[in-house]
Amino acid sequence: MEAQTDGRLVAVVESFLDHVRGARGLSEQTVRAYANDLDQLVQFAAERGIDAARGLGLEVLRDWLWDADQRGLARSTIARRSSSVRAFTRWASESGLLDTDTAVRLRAPKGAGHLPRVVSTDQVRTVLDGLAARAETDDPGALRDLAVVELLYAAGIRVSELVGIDVDDLDRSRLTVRVLGKGGKERVVPFGVPARDALEAWLDRGRPALAARAAGTAGSAGADGTARAAGAARVGATAGAARAADDALFLGDRGGRLGVRSVYRVVARALADLPGAGPSGPHTFRHTAATHLLDGGADLRAVQELLGHASLGTTQVYTHVSSARLREVYRTAHPRA
């Protein structure tokens, strides 16, 4: 039977607390814990402009737990908060006050590690829109930065895999990229149309400009016929570096192969304006991609294959997913496929 409230989150919470106060078998301590936890949730939601119960999405709940983790709250407190909100959304869903059980996929952190940062779909869109606006100037660095972040999020690849990609590893017709993962294991990963468009703009208008810088550096150094032996050695090294970058998909500002540190700087700048603090490295987009795929209904083993993980866990057997099935799951589940 549907409970009667005005739909505001604070009113729905109060209705839930009235329900648990009348429930048998619940101690006063448990009821107090529910009240304290959900009061904190109402305040957190209000600070983000969320007043209606139906505005309480899974991403908000994840942010709430992540914020508690970043503020140093105990593992037991975060686990209790997770339990409280799951009980609340289950009751609200059964009572017709929420369309779905929002927190059914919410999990408390395990062990001593920190909760990984997950960027919401709206925040990802904001980041990519900002990078796209910069890329409209046709600045080579801006075109590269957009393509880098698009591919990190679209394919969920590691930063070490990204910087190792050569131009020939990219299949723009099939929307796939070949990467070399941990242990030298090669895999083919799909990406979406927005990433393809960003990559094509980079390859057509951005990469040639940065490649010319490397060629210019090597050429001008080689033209100095009076250089000393040490200088000649440096010239040879510079020319060698330019040749090594010839095949690289992504180039740095000086025309050489883009390095891991440079990617970290690109991602840190892209995430700098988002609310909240936390990890701002390339792995943020990898974890976010995996989370969004699962939110979209992707099979866990398909995501495992996409990310190149050896296993789901220490007791689970690695299961191969065919490339065709992987592409199908990706097209269906990824927000920017």
N, C-alpha and C positions, 0 to 999 in steps of 0.2 A: 504494500500500500504506500502511496506517495505521501511523504511528510509535507506539512504546510509551512513554508517560510517565504520570505520576500526575495529569495535568491541570492542575497548578499552572503559573502563568505563567512562573515562574522556571525550571521544569523544561522547559517547551516551548521557551523561549528557548535554553536550553543544548543541547537536541536540535537546534535549528536551527543553532547555531554549530558543532556537531559536523559537521553536513551541509555547511556552507559551507567548513569547514576541509579537507574531503576533496574539494571540487569543484575541477575543473581550471580554470585560467585566472584564478583570483582571487588577487590579491596579498595579502601579509601586511597591508599597510596597509588594504586594503578589509575584511579580516576583523576587524582591530582596530577599524575604524570601526563595523562592525555591532555588535561586542561593547560598545563604549562607549555607542552610541546606545540599544541595547536595555536595557542596564543602567540607564540614566537613565529609560527608560520603565517598567521594573519598579518602580523606587523611586517614581516618580510615581503609578503605579497603587496601590501599597501604601499610600501616604499617603491615598488615597481609599477604602481598604477593599476593593480589588480584588485577589484572590489567584489566582483561577482564570482560565485563558486565555480561556475562553468569556465571561467578564465584561468583556472588553476590547471595548467598543463604539466606534462611529465618533465619538460625542460626546466620549469620553475622549481619543481620539487628537487630535481638534481642539483640545481644551483643552490637551493637552500641547504642541502647536506654538504655540498662542496664548500660553501661559505663557512659552515660550522667547522669543517675540517681545517680550513685555512686559519681560522681564529683559535685553533688549538684545543677545541673541545675534545673530551675523552672519547675513545672508541665506543665505550658503553653508552655514552650519551647520544652519539650519532646513531648507533644501532637502535636505541629506544625511540628516537625521533622517527626513524624509518618505520618502525613497527607501529607507532602511533598514527602516522599519516596513512599507512596501508589500511589500518582498521577503519579510519575515518572515511577514506574514499570508497572502500568496499560497502560500508553502510550507506553512504550517500548515493552510490550507484544503485543499490538494491531498493533504496527509498525513492528513486526517481528524481533525485536532486542533481545528479551528474549523469551525463549521457553514457559515459563509460567509466570503468574502474581505473582512474588515472594512474594510480600508484602500483598497479599490479606488477609492473616490471621494475619497480624501484627496489634496489638492494642496498643493504648496509655494507660499509667497507669491511673487508676481512684483513686480518693480520695487522702489521704495524705500518704498512705503507700508506702514503697519502692518496686520496681520491684523485684520479686523473682528471684533468680539465677537459670538459666537453663544451664546444662552442655551439650555440643553438643555430637552427637553420636560418633564422632571421639575422643573427649576427654574422654568419657566413656570407649571407647575401649582402649585408652592409659592407663587409670587408672587400668582397669581390667587386661590388659596385664602385667603391672608392678607388681600387686599383685600376678598374676599367676606365674611370674618368681620367686618371693620370695617363693611361696608355693612349687615350685619344689624341694626345699631343704628338704621338709617334716618337717620343723619346725612347731610344733603344733600351735603356735601363728599366723604364716603366713597362714597356712591352714584355721584357723578360720577367719582371717581377710578377706581373699578372699571370703569365704562362706557368711560372714556377708554382704559385699558390693554387692555381686551378688544378694543376696536375697532382700536387700533393693531396688535395682534398678529393679529387675525382678518383684517383687510383689507390689512395691510401698507402702509398709506398714510403719506405724509409728514406731519410735524407741521404744516406750513403748510396742507396739505389738511384736516387734522382740524379746526383752529380756524376754517376757513372754511365748514364744513358748517352749513347751516340745517336746521331741523326738517323742512321740506318735501322736503329732499334724501333723506330716509330713507324707504325702502319696507319696512315691517316684515312685510308679507305675503310679499314675494318675497325678503326677506333681502338687499337690495342698498342701496348708498348711492351717491349721485352726488357726485363730487368734481371740483374744478377744479385740474388739475396745472400743471406748468411750461409756460410759453408759452400759458397760457390754455386748454389742452386739457382738455376735459371727458371723463370716463369714468365708467362705472358698475361698481362693485366689489362682489362678493359677500362676505357674512360669515356666521358660523355661529350656531347656536341659542344657545350660551352668551352670545355678544355681544348677540344680540337680547334675551335675558332681562335682561341688565344694563342695556341701553338702555331697555327698558320700565320697569324699576324707577326709573331715573333720571328719565325723562319723567313718570312717574306721581307719584312721591313726593319726588324731589330737586329737580328743576328749578323747580317752582312755588314752593318755599320760597326759592330764591335769586332768582328773578324778583321776588318780593314785596319783597326787600330793596332792589332797584333802584327799584321803584315807591315804596317808603317814603321813600327818600332824596330822590327828585325831589319827592314830595308835601310833605314837611316843609319843604324848602327853599323851595318855591313859596308856602307859607302865610305866610311872613314878609313882610308888606306894607311894612315899614319898611326893607327891605334897600336898601343903596346901589346905585348903578348897576353898580359892579364886581361886587357880590354878585349882582345880578340876571343879569348876564352868565354868572356861574358856574352859576346856577340853570338857565339856558337850556342851557348846555353839558351839565349833568348830565342834564336831561330828554332832550336829544338823544341822549346816550349810552345812556340807558335804552331809547329807541325803537329805536336801532340794534341793541340786543341782543335785541329782541323775537323776531326770527327765528332767532337763533343756537341751534344744538343744545346746545352746552356753554357754561355760564356760570361766571364766576369767583365768588369768595367775596362780592364786593360786588354781584353781579347783572349785571355787564357781560359782554360776550363774552369767553370764556376766551382768554388770550393765550399766545403761544409759550413765553415764559419760565415761565409757570405750569405748562405741560405738562412742561417739562424738570424742574421741581421735583417734580411728581407721579411721574415715571418714576424720578428719582434716589432718592426715598424708597422706591419699590417694589423697586429693585434693591440697595439699600444692604446688606441682610443676606445677599446671595448670596456664596459664597466667591470669592476672587480680586478683583483690581482691574481697571479698564479703563473704556472708554466706558460711560456710564450715561444717555445721552440717548434720546429717542424713536426714533432711527434704529436702535438696538439691536433693538427689536421688529420693525422693518421688515425688517432683514437676517435676523433669526431666522425670521420668517414665510416668507421666500423659501427659506431653507435647509431648513426643515422640509417645505415643499411639494415641493422637489426630492428630499428623502430619502424622501418618501412616493410618489414615482413620477410627479410632475407633469411635463408637457412643458415644456422650457425656454422655448419661445415663449409658452406659456400664462402662465407666471410673468412673462415680460416684459410681457405685456398687463395682467396684474393690477397690476403695480407702476407702469405708465405710462412705461416706459423707451422712448426713441425708437428704440433699436436694440440688438441683442445685442453689437455691436462696431463698430469703425470700418469694417470691410469687409463686414459682414452687412446684408442688406436687411431692413427692418422688415416683419414678417409679421402681418397682422391675424388675430386669433382671434375667432370669433363669440361673442356673449354666452352662447349656449346651451352651447357647448363649454367656455367658461371656467367656467361654473357647474358643469358636470359634473366637470371636472378638480378644481375646488375641493372639491366635496362628497366626492370620492374620496380626495384627498390631504391635506387640512388636518386636523391633530390635533383641532381644536375646531370642525369644521364641523357 
